[in-house]
């Protein structure tokens, strides 16, 4: 298994947040599912849960 460094983890988290911000502006929070969000970010759903416990956690 490959372990990523702290910088990579922080960059991935920021990528999710920035992608979510764009999606939320376009489709609203309720219109933006995790699967579509992560696809736009070029990441897997599993990566989401490494950084956030839920979509509500991301929004907060």
Helices and strands as residue ranges (DSSP letters): H 6-27, H 34-41, H 45-51, H 55-59
